[in-house]
Amino acid sequence: MFVDHINPPELPKPSGFSHATRSGDIVHLAGQTALTPEGTIVEGGILAQFRQALTNVLTALEAAGGKPQHLLSVTIYLLDIPGYQAVGKEIGRIWRELVGEAYPAMAGIGVTALWQPEALVEIQAVAALGSDRS
């Protein structure tokens, strides 16, 4: 089984992991926080961080040859579930702006910490490139 390790130059250089791995039509997308290309977490709270983290996931997906409609599942790790829920409508608007109207299988999981101490959210996903949906 061949595995392609994908690390787009638009994302910070990974250390000890790949931003995406692809085998055939299946792409596993590493957890992405709100890191900028310069390696700092964006300021502005959960909405700004959600937007950047999701953008990072989609950047890795595109580098693997995929599109947002190829997402099969998305897992969102959160430090503050009530804070995330409080801005749920805005999160939904960001999702529709960046991904569209399709929603893959999703999970939101509360955690006590993420890799970068200032990160509030991390998003991980799996995609199937042969799954073109209209």
SEFIMAR-122932 format. One record per residue: residue number from 0; x, y, z of N, C-alpha, C in turn. Coordinates in Angstrom, 2 decimals, decimal comma. Layout:
% residues N
<r k="NUM" n_X="X" n_Y="Y" n_Z="Z" ca_X="X" ca_Y="Y" ca_Z="Z" c_X="X" c_Y="Y" c_Z="Z"/>
...
This chain:
% residues 134
<r k="0" n_X="0,85" n_Y="-1,18" n_Z="0,00" ca_X="0,00" ca_Y="0,00" ca_Z="0,00" c_X="0,89" c_Y="1,24" c_Z="0,00"/>
<r k="1" n_X="0,68" n_Y="2,10" n_Z="-0,96" ca_X="1,44" ca_Y="3,34" ca_Z="-1,08" c_X="0,75" c_Y="4,44" c_Z="-0,29"/>
<r k="2" n_X="1,52" n_Y="5,18" n_Z="0,50" ca_X="1,00" ca_Y="6,31" ca_Z="1,24" c_X="1,78" c_Y="7,55" c_Z="0,82"/>
<r k="3" n_X="1,05" n_Y="8,55" n_Z="0,38" ca_X="1,64" ca_Y="9,83" ca_Z="-0,01" c_X="1,53" c_Y="10,78" c_Z="1,19"/>
<r k="4" n_X="2,65" n_Y="11,35" n_Z="1,60" ca_X="2,68" ca_Y="12,30" ca_Z="2,71" c_X="2,67" c_Y="13,71" c_Z="2,13"/>
<r k="5" n_X="1,68" n_Y="14,50" n_Z="2,52" ca_X="1,43" ca_Y="15,80" ca_Z="1,87" c_X="1,61" c_Y="16,91" c_Z="2,89"/>
<r k="6" n_X="2,48" n_Y="17,85" n_Z="2,56" ca_X="2,77" ca_Y="18,99" ca_Z="3,43" c_X="2,83" c_Y="20,26" c_Z="2,60"/>
<r k="7" n_X="1,67" n_Y="20,91" n_Z="2,40" ca_X="1,64" ca_Y="22,09" ca_Z="1,54" c_X="2,48" c_Y="23,23" c_Z="2,12"/>
<r k="8" n_X="3,15" n_Y="23,97" n_Z="1,25" ca_X="4,01" ca_Y="25,06" ca_Z="1,72" c_X="3,24" c_Y="26,21" c_Z="2,36"/>
<r k="9" n_X="1,93" n_Y="26,28" n_Z="2,14" ca_X="1,11" ca_Y="27,35" ca_Z="2,74" c_X="0,91" c_Y="27,15" c_Z="4,24"/>
<r k="10" n_X="1,18" n_Y="25,94" n_Z="4,73" ca_X="1,02" ca_Y="25,63" ca_Z="6,15" c_X="2,39" c_Y="25,58" c_Z="6,82"/>
<r k="11" n_X="2,44" n_Y="25,81" n_Z="8,14" ca_X="3,73" ca_Y="25,72" ca_Z="8,83" c_X="4,37" c_Y="24,35" c_Z="8,61"/>
<r k="12" n_X="5,68" n_Y="24,31" n_Z="8,52" ca_X="6,39" ca_Y="23,05" ca_Z="8,31" c_X="6,11" c_Y="22,13" c_Z="9,49"/>
<r k="13" n_X="5,62" n_Y="20,91" n_Z="9,21" ca_X="5,32" ca_Y="20,00" ca_Z="10,30" c_X="6,59" c_Y="19,39" c_Z="10,89"/>
<r k="14" n_X="6,50" n_Y="19,00" n_Z="12,14" ca_X="7,61" ca_Y="18,34" ca_Z="12,81" c_X="7,06" c_Y="17,09" c_Z="13,48"/>
<r k="15" n_X="7,39" n_Y="15,93" n_Z="12,93" ca_X="6,93" ca_Y="14,68" ca_Z="13,51" c_X="5,57" c_Y="14,21" c_Z="13,02"/>
<r k="16" n_X="5,02" n_Y="14,83" n_Z="12,00" ca_X="3,74" ca_Y="14,43" ca_Z="11,43" c_X="3,63" c_Y="14,98" c_Z="10,02"/>
<r k="17" n_X="2,62" n_Y="14,54" n_Z="9,29" ca_X="2,28" ca_Y="15,09" ca_Z="7,97" c_X="0,95" c_Y="15,80" c_Z="8,08"/>
<r k="18" n_X="0,78" n_Y="16,87" n_Z="7,33" ca_X="-0,50" ca_Y="17,59" ca_Z="7,34" c_X="-1,61" c_Y="16,72" c_Z="6,74"/>
<r k="19" n_X="-1,25" n_Y="15,86" n_Z="5,79" ca_X="-2,22" ca_Y="14,94" ca_Z="5,20" c_X="-1,48" c_Y="13,70" c_Z="4,73"/>
<r k="20" n_X="-2,19" n_Y="12,59" n_Z="4,74" ca_X="-1,69" ca_Y="11,37" ca_Z="4,11" c_X="-2,79" c_Y="10,86" c_Z="3,20"/>
<r k="21" n_X="-2,34" n_Y="10,37" n_Z="2,05" ca_X="-3,31" ca_Y="9,87" ca_Z="1,06" c_X="-2,89" c_Y="8,48" c_Z="0,62"/>
<r k="22" n_X="-3,85" n_Y="7,58" n_Z="0,61" ca_X="-3,67" ca_Y="6,25" ca_Z="0,07" c_X="-4,87" c_Y="5,99" c_Z="-0,82"/>
<r k="23" n_X="-4,62" n_Y="5,88" n_Z="-2,10" ca_X="-5,73" ca_Y="5,75" ca_Z="-3,05" c_X="-6,58" c_Y="7,00" c_Z="-3,00"/>
<r k="24" n_X="-7,87" n_Y="6,83" n_Z="-2,80" ca_X="-8,78" ca_Y="7,96" ca_Z="-2,76" c_X="-9,07" c_Y="8,45" c_Z="-1,34"/>
<r k="25" n_X="-8,46" n_Y="7,83" n_Z="-0,33" ca_X="-8,70" ca_Y="8,21" ca_Z="1,06" c_X="-7,61" c_Y="9,16" c_Z="1,55"/>
<r k="26" n_X="-8,06" n_Y="10,26" n_Z="2,15" ca_X="-7,14" ca_Y="11,27" ca_Z="2,70" c_X="-7,45" c_Y="11,45" c_Z="4,18"/>
<r k="27" n_X="-6,42" n_Y="11,32" n_Z="4,99" ca_X="-6,52" ca_Y="11,62" ca_Z="6,42" c_X="-5,85" c_Y="12,97" c_Z="6,64"/>
<r k="28" n_X="-6,57" n_Y="13,88" n_Z="7,25" ca_X="-6,10" ca_Y="15,25" ca_Z="7,47" c_X="-5,76" c_Y="15,43" c_Z="8,94"/>
<r k="29" n_X="-4,51" n_Y="15,79" n_Z="9,19" ca_X="-4,04" ca_Y="15,97" ca_Z="10,56" c_X="-4,82" c_Y="17,07" c_Z="11,26"/>
<r k="30" n_X="-4,88" n_Y="16,97" n_Z="12,56" ca_X="-5,51" ca_Y="18,02" ca_Z="13,35" c_X="-4,84" c_Y="19,35" c_Z="13,08"/>
<r k="31" n_X="-5,66" n_Y="20,36" n_Z="12,81" ca_X="-5,15" ca_Y="21,70" ca_Z="12,51" c_X="-5,71" c_Y="22,67" c_Z="13,54"/>
<r k="32" n_X="-4,82" n_Y="23,45" n_Z="14,12" ca_X="-5,24" ca_Y="24,55" ca_Z="14,97" c_X="-5,23" c_Y="25,81" c_Z="14,12"/>
<r k="33" n_X="-5,33" n_Y="26,94" n_Z="14,76" ca_X="-5,41" ca_Y="28,22" ca_Z="14,06" c_X="-4,02" c_Y="28,82" c_Z="13,80"/>
<r k="34" n_X="-3,06" n_Y="27,95" n_Z="13,48" ca_X="-1,72" ca_Y="28,45" ca_Z="13,17" c_X="-1,70" c_Y="29,16" c_Z="11,83"/>
<r k="35" n_X="-1,02" n_Y="30,30" n_Z="11,82" ca_X="-0,78" ca_Y="31,03" ca_Z="10,57" c_X="0,45" c_Y="30,43" c_Z="9,90"/>
<r k="36" n_X="0,71" n_Y="30,78" n_Z="8,64" ca_X="1,93" ca_Y="30,30" ca_Z="7,99" c_X="3,21" c_Y="30,69" c_Z="8,75"/>
<r k="37" n_X="3,13" n_Y="31,75" n_Z="9,54" ca_X="4,28" ca_Y="32,19" ca_Z="10,33" c_X="4,43" c_Y="31,40" c_Z="11,63"/>
<r k="38" n_X="3,47" n_Y="30,54" n_Z="11,92" ca_X="3,57" ca_Y="29,69" ca_Z="13,10" c_X="3,00" c_Y="30,27" c_Z="14,38"/>
<r k="39" n_X="2,12" n_Y="31,27" n_Z="14,26" ca_X="1,47" ca_Y="31,83" ca_Z="15,45" c_X="-0,03" c_Y="31,57" c_Z="15,36"/>
<r k="40" n_X="-0,67" n_Y="31,47" n_Z="16,52" ca_X="-2,12" ca_Y="31,28" ca_Z="16,58" c_X="-2,79" c_Y="32,63" c_Z="16,36"/>
<r k="41" n_X="-3,81" n_Y="32,65" n_Z="15,51" ca_X="-4,53" ca_Y="33,90" ca_Z="15,26" c_X="-5,21" c_Y="34,38" c_Z="16,53"/>
<r k="42" n_X="-5,33" n_Y="35,67" n_Z="16,66" ca_X="-6,05" ca_Y="36,28" ca_Z="17,78" c_X="-7,50" c_Y="36,50" c_Z="17,36"/>
<r k="43" n_X="-8,36" n_Y="36,74" n_Z="18,33" ca_X="-9,74" ca_Y="37,06" ca_Z="18,02" c_X="-10,75" c_Y="36,06" c_Z="18,54"/>
<r k="44" n_X="-10,31" n_Y="35,08" n_Z="19,33" ca_X="-11,25" ca_Y="34,17" ca_Z="19,94" c_X="-11,63" c_Y="32,98" c_Z="19,08"/>
<r k="45" n_X="-12,68" n_Y="32,29" n_Z="19,51" ca_X="-13,08" ca_Y="31,03" ca_Z="18,90" c_X="-13,47" c_Y="31,17" c_Z="17,44"/>
<r k="46" n_X="-14,16" n_Y="32,24" n_Z="17,06" ca_X="-14,58" ca_Y="32,39" ca_Z="15,66" c_X="-13,38" c_Y="32,54" c_Z="14,74"/>
<r k="47" n_X="-12,44" n_Y="33,40" n_Z="15,10" ca_X="-11,24" ca_Y="33,59" ca_Z="14,27" c_X="-10,42" c_Y="32,31" c_Z="14,23"/>
<r k="48" n_X="-10,34" n_Y="31,62" n_Z="15,36" ca_X="-9,55" ca_Y="30,39" ca_Z="15,39" c_X="-10,24" c_Y="29,28" c_Z="14,61"/>
<r k="49" n_X="-11,57" n_Y="29,18" n_Z="14,69" ca_X="-12,29" ca_Y="28,17" ca_Z="13,91" c_X="-12,06" c_Y="28,41" c_Z="12,42"/>
<r k="50" n_X="-12,18" n_Y="29,65" n_Z="11,99" ca_X="-11,99" ca_Y="29,98" ca_Z="10,57" c_X="-10,59" c_Y="29,57" c_Z="10,11"/>
<r k="51" n_X="-9,56" n_Y="29,92" n_Z="10,88" ca_X="-8,18" ca_Y="29,60" ca_Z="10,48" c_X="-7,93" c_Y="28,10" c_Z="10,50"/>
<r k="52" n_X="-8,41" n_Y="27,41" n_Z="11,55" ca_X="-8,21" ca_Y="25,97" ca_Z="11,64" c_X="-8,89" c_Y="25,25" c_Z="10,47"/>
<r k="53" n_X="-10,13" n_Y="25,65" n_Z="10,16" ca_X="-10,83" ca_Y="25,03" ca_Z="9,04" c_X="-10,15" c_Y="25,36" c_Z="7,72"/>
<r k="54" n_X="-9,68" n_Y="26,58" n_Z="7,57" ca_X="-8,92" ca_Y="26,96" ca_Z="6,36" c_X="-7,68" c_Y="26,08" c_Z="6,22"/>
<r k="55" n_X="-7,00" n_Y="25,83" n_Z="7,33" ca_X="-5,80" ca_Y="24,98" ca_Z="7,29" c_X="-6,15" c_Y="23,55" c_Z="6,86"/>
<r k="56" n_X="-7,25" n_Y="23,01" n_Z="7,38" ca_X="-7,70" ca_Y="21,67" ca_Z="6,98" c_X="-7,98" c_Y="21,65" c_Z="5,48"/>
<r k="57" n_X="-8,68" n_Y="22,66" n_Z="4,99" ca_X="-9,04" ca_Y="22,71" ca_Z="3,56" c_X="-7,81" c_Y="22,92" c_Z="2,69"/>
<r k="58" n_X="-6,81" n_Y="23,63" n_Z="3,18" ca_X="-5,56" ca_Y="23,81" ca_Z="2,44" c_X="-4,86" c_Y="22,46" c_Z="2,26"/>
<r k="59" n_X="-4,79" n_Y="21,68" n_Z="3,34" ca_X="-4,18" ca_Y="20,35" ca_Z="3,26" c_X="-4,99" c_Y="19,44" c_Z="2,34"/>
<r k="60" n_X="-6,32" n_Y="19,52" n_Z="2,43" ca_X="-7,18" ca_Y="18,72" ca_Z="1,56" c_X="-6,95" c_Y="19,06" c_Z="0,09"/>
<r k="61" n_X="-6,90" n_Y="20,33" n_Z="-0,21" ca_X="-6,66" ca_Y="20,75" ca_Z="-1,60" c_X="-5,30" c_Y="20,27" c_Z="-2,10"/>
<r k="62" n_X="-4,29" n_Y="20,33" n_Z="-1,25" ca_X="-2,95" ca_Y="19,85" ca_Z="-1,64" c_X="-2,95" c_Y="18,36" c_Z="-1,92"/>
<r k="63" n_X="-3,89" n_Y="17,63" n_Z="-1,30" ca_X="-4,02" ca_Y="16,19" ca_Z="-1,52" c_X="-4,89" c_Y="15,88" c_Z="-2,74"/>
<r k="64" n_X="-5,42" n_Y="16,93" n_Z="-3,39" ca_X="-6,25" ca_Y="16,74" ca_Z="-4,57" c_X="-7,73" c_Y="16,75" c_Z="-4,29"/>
<r k="65" n_X="-8,12" n_Y="17,16" n_Z="-3,09" ca_X="-9,52" ca_Y="17,11" ca_Z="-2,71" c_X="-10,20" c_Y="18,46" c_Z="-2,67"/>
<r k="66" n_X="-11,51" n_Y="18,39" n_Z="-2,48" ca_X="-12,37" ca_Y="19,56" ca_Z="-2,36" c_X="-13,21" c_Y="19,40" c_Z="-1,09"/>
<r k="67" n_X="-13,79" n_Y="20,49" n_Z="-0,60" ca_X="-14,60" ca_Y="20,39" ca_Z="0,61" c_X="-15,70" c_Y="19,33" c_Z="0,55"/>
<r k="68" n_X="-16,30" n_Y="19,13" n_Z="-0,63" ca_X="-17,39" ca_Y="18,16" ca_Z="-0,72" c_X="-16,90" c_Y="16,72" c_Z="-0,57"/>
<r k="69" n_X="-15,58" n_Y="16,51" n_Z="-0,55" ca_X="-15,03" ca_Y="15,16" ca_Z="-0,36" c_X="-14,93" c_Y="14,76" c_Z="1,11"/>
<r k="70" n_X="-15,19" n_Y="15,69" n_Z="2,03" ca_X="-15,07" ca_Y="15,38" ca_Z="3,45" c_X="-16,07" c_Y="14,30" c_Z="3,87"/>
<r k="71" n_X="-15,56" n_Y="13,27" n_Z="4,53" ca_X="-16,40" ca_Y="12,20" ca_Z="5,07" c_X="-16,73" c_Y="12,43" c_Z="6,53"/>
<r k="72" n_X="-15,70" n_Y="12,84" n_Z="7,28" ca_X="-15,91" ca_Y="13,08" ca_Z="8,70" c_X="-14,99" c_Y="14,20" c_Z="9,18"/>
<r k="73" n_X="-15,47" n_Y="14,91" n_Z="10,18" ca_X="-14,73" ca_Y="16,03" ca_Z="10,77" c_X="-14,87" c_Y="15,90" c_Z="12,29"/>
<r k="74" n_X="-13,74" n_Y="15,99" n_Z="12,98" ca_X="-13,74" ca_Y="16,00" ca_Z="14,44" c_X="-13,19" c_Y="17,34" c_Z="14,91"/>
<r k="75" n_X="-13,94" n_Y="17,98" n_Z="15,79" ca_X="-13,55" ca_Y="19,29" ca_Z="16,31" c_X="-13,26" c_Y="19,12" c_Z="17,80"/>
<r k="76" n_X="-12,02" n_Y="19,41" n_Z="18,18" ca_X="-11,61" ca_Y="19,36" ca_Z="19,58" c_X="-11,69" c_Y="20,77" c_Z="20,14"/>
<r k="77" n_X="-12,35" n_Y="20,90" n_Z="21,29" ca_X="-12,66" ca_Y="22,23" ca_Z="21,84" c_X="-12,25" c_Y="22,34" c_Z="23,30"/>
<r k="78" n_X="-11,69" n_Y="23,50" n_Z="23,65" ca_X="-11,41" ca_Y="23,77" ca_Z="25,06" c_X="-12,66" c_Y="24,24" c_Z="25,79"/>
<r k="79" n_X="-13,57" n_Y="24,89" n_Z="25,09" ca_X="-14,73" ca_Y="25,52" ca_Z="25,72" c_X="-15,99" c_Y="25,20" c_Z="24,92"/>
<r k="80" n_X="-16,63" n_Y="24,09" n_Z="25,23" ca_X="-17,83" ca_Y="23,69" ca_Z="24,48" c_X="-18,94" c_Y="24,72" c_Z="24,62"/>
<r k="81" n_X="-19,26" n_Y="25,21" n_Z="25,83" ca_X="-20,32" ca_Y="26,23" ca_Z="25,92" c_X="-19,99" c_Y="27,49" c_Z="25,11"/>
<r k="82" n_X="-18,73" n_Y="27,92" n_Z="25,10" ca_X="-18,34" ca_Y="29,09" ca_Z="24,31" c_X="-18,53" c_Y="28,85" c_Z="22,83"/>
<r k="83" n_X="-18,23" n_Y="27,64" n_Z="22,36" ca_X="-18,42" ca_Y="27,26" ca_Z="20,97" c_X="-19,91" c_Y="27,24" c_Z="20,64"/>
<r k="84" n_X="-20,70" n_Y="26,65" n_Z="21,52" ca_X="-22,15" ca_Y="26,58" ca_Z="21,29" c_X="-22,78" c_Y="27,97" c_Z="21,26"/>
<r k="85" n_X="-22,25" n_Y="28,88" n_Z="22,06" ca_X="-22,80" ca_Y="30,24" ca_Z="22,13" c_X="-22,66" c_Y="30,98" c_Z="20,80"/>
<r k="86" n_X="-21,69" n_Y="30,60" n_Z="19,99" ca_X="-21,48" ca_Y="31,25" ca_Z="18,69" c_X="-21,78" c_Y="30,28" c_Z="17,54"/>
<r k="87" n_X="-22,64" n_Y="29,31" n_Z="17,82" ca_X="-22,94" ca_Y="28,27" ca_Z="16,85" c_X="-23,45" c_Y="28,78" c_Z="15,51"/>
<r k="88" n_X="-24,30" n_Y="29,80" n_Z="15,53" ca_X="-24,80" ca_Y="30,34" ca_Z="14,26" c_X="-23,68" c_Y="30,94" c_Z="13,43"/>
<r k="89" n_X="-22,76" n_Y="31,65" n_Z="14,08" ca_X="-21,62" ca_Y="32,23" ca_Z="13,37" c_X="-20,68" c_Y="31,14" c_Z="12,85"/>
<r k="90" n_X="-20,48" n_Y="30,09" n_Z="13,66" ca_X="-19,67" ca_Y="28,94" ca_Z="13,22" c_X="-20,30" c_Y="28,34" c_Z="11,96"/>
<r k="91" n_X="-21,62" n_Y="28,18" n_Z="11,97" ca_X="-22,33" ca_Y="27,65" ca_Z="10,80" c_X="-22,14" c_Y="28,52" c_Z="9,57"/>
<r k="92" n_X="-22,13" n_Y="29,83" n_Z="9,76" ca_X="-21,92" ca_Y="30,74" ca_Z="8,61" c_X="-20,50" c_Y="30,56" c_Z="8,05"/>
<r k="93" n_X="-19,53" n_Y="30,45" n_Z="8,93" ca_X="-18,15" ca_Y="30,24" ca_Z="8,48" c_X="-18,06" c_Y="28,91" c_Z="7,73"/>
<r k="94" n_X="-18,68" n_Y="27,86" n_Z="8,28" ca_X="-18,67" ca_Y="26,56" ca_Z="7,62" c_X="-19,24" c_Y="26,66" c_Z="6,21"/>
<r k="95" n_X="-20,42" n_Y="27,26" n_Z="6,09" ca_X="-21,07" ca_Y="27,35" ca_Z="4,77" c_X="-20,25" c_Y="28,20" c_Z="3,81"/>
<r k="96" n_X="-19,61" n_Y="29,25" n_Z="4,30" ca_X="-18,76" ca_Y="30,09" ca_Z="3,46" c_X="-17,56" c_Y="29,31" c_Z="2,91"/>
<r k="97" n_X="-16,93" n_Y="28,50" n_Z="3,76" ca_X="-15,71" ca_Y="27,81" ca_Z="3,36" c_X="-15,94" c_Y="26,43" c_Z="2,75"/>
<r k="98" n_X="-16,98" n_Y="25,73" n_Z="3,21" ca_X="-17,20" ca_Y="24,35" ca_Z="2,81" c_X="-18,42" c_Y="24,21" c_Z="1,91"/>
<r k="99" n_X="-19,48" n_Y="24,93" n_Z="2,23" ca_X="-20,72" ca_Y="24,80" ca_Z="1,47" c_X="-21,81" c_Y="24,26" c_Z="2,37"/>
<r k="100" n_X="-22,87" n_Y="23,79" n_Z="1,75" ca_X="-24,06" ca_Y="23,35" ca_Z="2,48" c_X="-23,98" c_Y="21,90" c_Z="2,94"/>
<r k="101" n_X="-23,03" n_Y="21,13" n_Z="2,44" ca_X="-22,93" ca_Y="19,72" ca_Z="2,83" c_X="-22,24" c_Y="19,59" c_Z="4,17"/>
<r k="102" n_X="-22,78" n_Y="18,72" n_Z="5,02" ca_X="-22,19" ca_Y="18,47" ca_Z="6,32" c_X="-21,80" c_Y="17,00" c_Z="6,41"/>
<r k="103" n_X="-20,51" n_Y="16,71" n_Z="6,61" ca_X="-20,09" ca_Y="15,32" ca_Z="6,78" c_X="-20,46" c_Y="14,84" c_Z="8,18"/>
<r k="104" n_X="-20,16" n_Y="13,60" n_Z="8,47" ca_X="-20,29" ca_Y="13,11" ca_Z="9,84" c_X="-19,36" c_Y="13,96" c_Z="10,71"/>
<r k="105" n_X="-19,85" n_Y="14,39" n_Z="11,88" ca_X="-19,06" ca_Y="15,31" ca_Z="12,70" c_X="-19,14" c_Y="14,91" c_Z="14,17"/>
<r k="106" n_X="-18,08" n_Y="15,30" n_Z="14,90" ca_X="-18,07" ca_Y="15,14" ca_Z="16,35" c_X="-17,39" c_Y="16,35" c_Z="16,94"/>
<r k="107" n_X="-17,92" n_Y="16,80" n_Z="18,06" ca_X="-17,30" ca_Y="17,87" ca_Z="18,84" c_X="-16,89" c_Y="17,28" c_Z="20,18"/>
<r k="108" n_X="-15,63" n_Y="17,40" n_Z="20,52" ca_X="-15,10" ca_Y="16,75" ca_Z="21,72" c_X="-14,43" c_Y="17,79" c_Z="22,60"/>
<r k="109" n_X="-14,85" n_Y="17,84" n_Z="23,85" ca_X="-14,22" ca_Y="18,74" ca_Z="24,81" c_X="-12,91" c_Y="18,15" c_Z="25,32"/>
<r k="110" n_X="-11,88" n_Y="18,97" n_Z="25,36" ca_X="-10,56" ca_Y="18,56" ca_Z="25,83" c_X="-10,04" c_Y="19,59" c_Z="26,84"/>
<r k="111" n_X="-9,05" n_Y="19,20" n_Z="27,59" ca_X="-8,50" ca_Y="20,11" ca_Z="28,59" c_X="-7,33" c_Y="20,93" c_Z="28,07"/>
<r k="112" n_X="-6,71" n_Y="20,50" n_Z="26,96" ca_X="-5,58" ca_Y="21,24" ca_Z="26,40" c_X="-5,36" c_Y="20,81" c_Z="24,95"/>
<r k="113" n_X="-4,75" n_Y="21,70" n_Z="24,18" ca_X="-4,31" ca_Y="21,40" ca_Z="22,81" c_X="-2,81" c_Y="21,63" c_Z="22,74"/>
<r k="114" n_X="-2,19" n_Y="21,22" n_Z="21,63" ca_X="-0,73" ca_Y="21,28" ca_Z="21,51" c_X="-0,19" c_Y="22,69" c_Z="21,74"/>
<r k="115" n_X="-0,78" n_Y="23,69" n_Z="21,09" ca_X="-0,37" ca_Y="25,07" ca_Z="21,34" c_X="-1,23" c_Y="25,61" c_Z="22,48"/>
<r k="116" n_X="-0,62" n_Y="26,12" n_Z="23,55" ca_X="-1,38" ca_Y="26,55" ca_Z="24,72" c_X="-2,44" c_Y="27,60" c_Z="24,43"/>
<r k="117" n_X="-2,24" n_Y="28,45" n_Z="23,42" ca_X="-3,20" ca_Y="29,51" ca_Z="23,11" c_X="-4,30" c_Y="29,05" c_Z="22,15"/>
<r k="118" n_X="-4,23" n_Y="27,81" n_Z="21,66" ca_X="-5,24" ca_Y="27,28" ca_Z="20,74" c_X="-6,52" c_Y="26,96" c_Z="21,50"/>
<r k="119" n_X="-7,66" n_Y="27,30" n_Z="20,90" ca_X="-8,97" ca_Y="27,03" ca_Z="21,47" c_X="-9,70" c_Y="25,90" c_Z="20,76"/>
<r k="120" n_X="-9,26" n_Y="25,60" n_Z="19,53" ca_X="-9,95" ca_Y="24,61" ca_Z="18,70" c_X="-8,92" c_Y="23,91" c_Z="17,82"/>
<r k="121" n_X="-9,19" n_Y="22,64" n_Z="17,56" ca_X="-8,39" ca_Y="21,85" ca_Z="16,61" c_X="-9,35" c_Y="21,03" c_Z="15,78"/>
<r k="122" n_X="-9,11" n_Y="20,96" n_Z="14,47" ca_X="-10,02" ca_Y="20,26" ca_Z="13,56" c_X="-9,24" c_Y="19,19" c_Z="12,80"/>
<r k="123" n_X="-9,78" n_Y="17,98" n_Z="12,80" ca_X="-9,19" ca_Y="16,84" ca_Z="12,11" c_X="-10,25" c_Y="16,27" c_Z="11,18"/>
<r k="124" n_X="-9,85" n_Y="15,68" n_Z="10,05" ca_X="-10,87" ca_Y="15,19" ca_Z="9,10" c_X="-10,37" c_Y="14,01" c_Z="8,28"/>
<r k="125" n_X="-11,32" n_Y="13,35" n_Z="7,63" ca_X="-11,05" ca_Y="12,28" ca_Z="6,67" c_X="-11,88" c_Y="12,60" c_Z="5,44"/>
<r k="126" n_X="-11,29" n_Y="12,36" n_Z="4,27" ca_X="-11,99" ca_Y="12,61" ca_Z="3,00" c_X="-11,83" c_Y="11,43" c_Z="2,05"/>
<r k="127" n_X="-12,77" n_Y="11,30" n_Z="1,14" ca_X="-12,71" ca_Y="10,30" ca_Z="0,07" c_X="-12,82" c_Y="11,05" c_Z="-1,25"/>
<r k="128" n_X="-11,75" n_Y="11,04" n_Z="-2,02" ca_X="-11,69" ca_Y="11,87" ca_Z="-3,22" c_X="-12,60" c_Y="11,38" c_Z="-4,34"/>
<r k="129" n_X="-12,99" n_Y="10,15" n_Z="-4,30" ca_X="-13,89" ca_Y="9,65" ca_Z="-5,34" c_X="-15,35" c_Y="9,92" c_Z="-5,04"/>
<r k="130" n_X="-15,62" n_Y="10,69" n_Z="-3,99" ca_X="-17,01" ca_Y="10,90" ca_Z="-3,55" c_X="-17,53" c_Y="12,26" c_Z="-3,97"/>
<r k="131" n_X="-17,52" n_Y="12,55" n_Z="-5,26" ca_X="-18,03" ca_Y="13,84" ca_Z="-5,72" c_X="-19,52" c_Y="13,94" c_Z="-5,47"/>
<r k="132" n_X="-19,89" n_Y="14,97" n_Z="-4,70" ca_X="-21,30" ca_Y="15,25" ca_Z="-4,42" c_X="-21,63" c_Y="16,58" c_Z="-5,05"/>
<r k="133" n_X="-22,82" n_Y="16,70" n_Z="-5,52" ca_X="-23,25" ca_Y="17,97" ca_Z="-6,10" c_X="-23,92" c_Y="18,82" c_Z="-5,07"/>
